[in-house]
């Protein structure tokens, strides 16, 4: 069964939902953002949590009201509902402009919307209920929102971590889906990107790997278990704290920054490496080489790698080939 609903969202809410859909790579065949598919997933995976949290909030407010006043349970319930709708779910902080959105649902998302229509609306419309649900979702940190959207994947990984089971999945990072068998060790959030990563050991190469969880597909917990290696576990725990999105070789690096480079270093916070020490215009790092490479590629002549030679050569080649293409 398929049905279409017209809902109204503020421009701010719609824009933020589109940003999540884009970040979590919900796309159509033409690579444009598939907001409808994203919202269907959000509704299916978040409805129970939203209903539970809303009921708990109303119950807590009602208990507080009856505890400090002589108000009846019925009046306390009405006042609690009024407080939530007026002060917690209010749209006054958002742009007053709203735009219509056609939401096409089927399967599980269709069934949930029917449950909402038949049981949850009271004195509100379906459009308002969904708007409140979406705003509640957006109030959660993005790393936790990712766990909601990819709920099934997280549950499978959690089971594999608990039972030390080998995981099978495909990964979409390179465009072509490649299959992996890994020994999972830890899930860690990247503070800058606000995404979560699975840190693990690749069964084929026996080397540590990291995968952004939102890019995993066809996740399957195998029946095969693996012995936890204490050295690998220690290494990956350290990586999880510092740079969960990169488990490449850690190097001691020295980078010379001019005054413009210093300004860029302060301004460009995404995946910024931690400084070990500063001596004049020399910045010292003890950090994964791949992350240093990707970070300082953005600086141009304002950051010159002094050491290690391997990192210096990689960045030289990056600018050399770029210049060669622009010179054609």
Secondary structure, 3 states (H helix, E strand, C coil): CEEEEEEEEEHHHHHHHHHHHHHCCCECCCCCECHHHHHHHHHHHHHHHHHHHHHHHHHHHHHHHHHHCCCCHHHHHHHHHHHHHHHHCCCCCCCCCEEEEEEEEEHHHHHHHHHHHHHCCCCCCHHHHHHHHHHHHHCCCHHHHHHHHCHHHHHHHHHHHHHCEEEEEEECCCCCCEEEEEEEEEEEEECCCCEEEEEEEECCCCCEEEEEHHHEEEEEEEEEECCCCHHHHHHHHHHHHHHCCCCCCEEEEEEEECHHHHHHHHHCCCCCCCEEEEECCEEEEEEEHHHHHHHHHHHHHHEEEEECHHHHHHHHHHHHHHHHHHCC
